[in-house]
Amino acid sequence: MASRIVSLTVNDREEELIAKPGTSLLGALRENLGLTAAKRGCAQGACGSCTVLLDARPVPACLVPVETVDGADVRTLEGVAADGELDEVQSAFLEDFATQCGFCTAGMIMTAEALLVDNPQPTRDEVIEAISGNVCRCTGYEPIVAAILDAAQRRRASGRTA
């Protein structure tokens, strides 16, 4: 199969790239576009470290062939902060000590972003369920769950629900 041109909207910017057959969305983001926040962990879709939002839904970018998402909207961690200001989820992760090594952080934050758009007032159990596809080997999850619940409260207090 021949390479093909794929057009995507990535973090609100129109992008075109040449994709070899079988190139994953993760590979295209990292290698073609220089967006390295999403990490290659297990390469099997089980760890969540490569999670990005594809048409507003969290997906393991390592499993998505980029040629199958031509015309899609993609958001990575690099596209979350607005005007250089961290959003509520990023701020809560930082202030609530929800990171240690940082390898899983981008995927956790992107999963949390999607959760809070769909459910601005999640319960603890709903947060746990939402991040169940994201593996963290350092923090023990408690600070991550607390940060997501804190971010939800911050968004509600600011009147921002998306």
C-alpha positions as CSV (number, residue, x, y, z in Angstrom):
1,M,0.0,0.0,0.0
2,A,1.1,3.5,-0.7
3,S,1.5,6.3,1.7
4,R,-1.3,8.8,1.8
5,I,-2.0,12.4,2.8
6,V,-4.1,12.6,6.0
7,S,-5.8,15.9,7.1
8,L,-6.6,16.4,10.7
9,T,-7.5,19.2,13.0
10,V,-5.0,18.9,15.9
11,N,-5.4,21.3,18.8
12,D,-7.5,23.6,16.7
13,R,-4.9,23.7,13.8
14,E,-5.4,22.2,10.4
15,E,-2.6,19.7,9.8
16,E,-1.7,17.6,6.8
17,L,0.8,14.7,7.0
18,I,2.0,11.9,4.9
19,A,1.1,8.6,6.6
20,K,2.7,5.3,5.7
21,P,0.2,2.4,6.0
22,G,-0.1,1.2,9.5
23,T,1.2,4.4,11.1
24,S,-0.6,4.9,14.4
25,L,-2.2,8.2,15.4
26,L,0.3,8.2,18.2
27,G,3.2,7.8,15.8
28,A,1.9,10.6,13.6
29,L,1.4,13.0,16.5
30,R,4.9,12.4,17.9
31,E,6.9,11.9,14.8
32,N,5.2,14.0,12.2
33,L,3.8,16.8,14.3
34,G,6.3,16.9,17.2
35,L,3.5,16.5,19.8
36,T,5.2,14.3,22.5
37,A,2.9,14.6,25.5
38,A,1.1,11.3,24.7
39,K,3.5,8.5,25.5
40,R,4.1,5.1,24.0
41,G,3.7,2.7,26.9
42,C,2.4,-0.8,26.2
43,A,1.6,-0.3,22.5
44,Q,-1.5,-2.5,23.0
45,G,-4.0,0.1,24.2
46,A,-4.0,-1.2,27.8
47,C,-2.0,1.4,29.7
48,G,-3.7,4.7,28.7
49,S,-0.4,6.7,28.5
50,C,-1.1,7.5,24.8
51,T,-4.7,8.7,25.4
52,V,-5.8,11.6,23.3
53,L,-9.3,13.0,22.4
54,L,-10.5,11.9,19.0
55,D,-13.6,13.8,18.1
56,A,-13.9,14.6,21.8
57,R,-13.7,10.9,22.9
58,P,-10.7,9.5,24.8
59,V,-8.9,6.8,22.7
60,P,-5.6,5.0,22.9
61,A,-3.7,6.7,20.1
62,C,-1.4,3.7,19.7
63,L,-4.3,1.6,18.4
64,V,-5.7,4.0,15.9
65,P,-4.4,3.8,12.3
66,V,-4.0,7.4,11.3
67,E,-5.2,6.8,7.8
68,T,-8.6,5.8,9.3
69,V,-9.2,9.2,11.0
70,D,-8.8,11.5,8.0
71,G,-10.8,14.7,8.7
72,A,-11.0,14.0,12.5
73,D,-10.5,16.4,15.4
74,V,-7.7,15.5,17.7
75,R,-6.8,17.1,21.0
76,T,-3.6,16.4,22.9
77,L,-2.3,17.7,26.2
78,E,-0.5,20.4,24.2
79,G,-3.9,21.8,23.2
80,V,-5.4,21.9,26.7
81,A,-3.9,25.1,28.2
82,A,-5.4,28.3,26.8
83,D,-3.2,31.3,26.3
84,G,-0.4,29.7,28.4
85,E,-2.7,29.3,31.4
86,L,-3.3,25.8,32.8
87,D,-6.9,24.7,32.8
88,E,-8.6,23.4,36.0
89,V,-7.6,19.8,35.4
90,Q,-4.0,20.6,34.8
91,S,-3.9,23.0,37.8
92,A,-5.5,20.4,40.1
93,F,-3.0,17.7,39.0
94,L,-0.1,20.1,39.8
95,E,-1.5,21.5,43.1
96,D,-2.9,18.2,44.4
97,F,0.4,16.4,43.7
98,A,-1.2,14.0,41.3
99,T,2.0,13.3,39.4
100,Q,5.3,11.7,40.2
101,C,7.2,10.5,37.2
102,G,4.7,12.1,34.8
103,F,4.6,9.3,32.2
104,C,0.9,8.6,32.6
105,T,-0.1,12.2,33.3
106,A,-1.0,13.3,29.8
107,G,-3.3,10.3,29.3
108,M,-4.8,10.8,32.8
109,I,-5.5,14.4,32.1
110,M,-7.0,13.8,28.7
111,T,-9.3,11.1,30.2
112,A,-10.3,13.5,32.9
113,E,-11.0,16.3,30.4
114,A,-13.4,14.0,28.5
115,L,-15.1,12.8,31.8
116,L,-15.7,16.4,33.0
117,V,-17.3,17.5,29.7
118,D,-19.7,14.5,29.8
119,N,-20.2,14.6,33.6
120,P,-19.3,17.9,35.3
121,Q,-20.1,16.5,38.8
122,P,-18.7,13.0,38.8
123,T,-18.8,10.8,41.9
124,R,-15.6,9.2,43.2
125,D,-16.7,5.9,41.7
126,E,-17.4,7.5,38.3
127,V,-13.9,9.0,38.3
128,I,-12.4,5.6,39.2
129,E,-14.3,4.0,36.4
130,A,-13.3,6.7,33.9
131,I,-9.6,6.3,34.6
132,S,-9.7,2.5,34.8
133,G,-8.0,2.2,31.5
134,N,-5.1,4.4,32.6
135,V,-2.2,2.8,34.5
136,C,-0.1,4.7,36.9
137,R,2.8,3.0,38.6
138,C,3.9,5.9,40.9
139,T,1.1,7.8,42.6
140,G,-1.2,5.0,43.8
141,Y,-4.3,6.7,42.2
142,E,-5.6,8.5,45.3
143,P,-4.0,11.9,44.4
144,I,-5.2,11.5,40.8
145,V,-8.8,10.8,41.9
146,A,-8.7,13.7,44.3
147,A,-7.3,16.0,41.6
148,I,-10.1,15.1,39.2
149,L,-12.7,15.7,41.8
150,D,-11.0,19.0,42.7
151,A,-11.0,20.0,39.0
152,A,-14.7,19.2,38.7
153,Q,-15.4,21.5,41.7
154,R,-13.1,24.2,40.3
155,R,-15.0,24.1,37.0
156,R,-18.4,24.3,38.7
157,A,-17.2,27.2,40.8
158,S,-16.0,29.1,37.8
159,G,-19.2,28.4,35.8
160,R,-17.2,26.5,33.2
161,T,-18.6,23.1,32.3
162,A,-16.6,22.2,29.2
